[in-house]
Amino acid sequence: MRIVYPLLWSTLGRQACREQSVRTAAALARHGHDVTLLMPKRARDPGLTASDLRAYFHVQGDFALVQRDSRWPGEKLATSL
């Protein structure tokens, strides 16, 4: 199954929602699913790769990461719509 998993956050951090998102993607990928994390990227955010996420969160699983330019990343966007 192909899964695109949108993220509201654009930088690394140890918040539970970020850990849960990456760990879920890694687990799905380990079970054979084609997982792509879709991450917003502001101008000042660092460019990240899937390998960066795997190393930071200490997970295994072959998921992909796509960063898209965005002016409005963040959890507050979803609650304001």
Secondary structure as UniProt FT lines:
FT   STRAND          2..6
FT   HELIX           16..30
FT   TURN            31..32
FT   STRAND          34..41
FT   TURN            43..44
FT   HELIX           50..57
FT   STRAND          64..69
FT   HELIX           75..80
//
